[in-house]
Amino acid sequence: MARVQSIARFKIHPGKTEEFKRLSANCMALAKANDTGTIRYDIFMNDDETEALVYEEFESSEAALIHFGNMGENAAAIFNIVDMEGETWGEPTGEHRKSLEEHGVKGLKPFMRFSE
């Protein structure tokens, strides 16, 4: 199984910050309760809370798909109140790759690595 990492950058629509924060908290709670292959799931916001960045790392494409499934209607609601750009790096499998493409997420494959 190959790890997969993603970054999603959100520009939150005016007046939707509190809704974004509520939906994000729901997503975090669902991930903590139900995900099994999520290594990392972090959400960051800029100082004026108009932009957010989500960093995710999964054990595999299968784990990423399970995570996205666990988010359910919360993720769909978030996509309605933000403009999103995303990138995934690693080697997502067919179903995962298709899902990413449907959401306009760019894919990057490994070129060089160094890790300890």
Secondary structure, 3 states (H helix, E strand, C coil): CCCEEEEEEEEECCCCHHHHHHHHHHHHHHHHHHCCCEEEEEEEECCCCCEEEEEEEECCHHHHHHHHHHHHHHHHHHHCCEEEEEEEEECCCHHHHHHHHHCCCEEECCCCCCCC
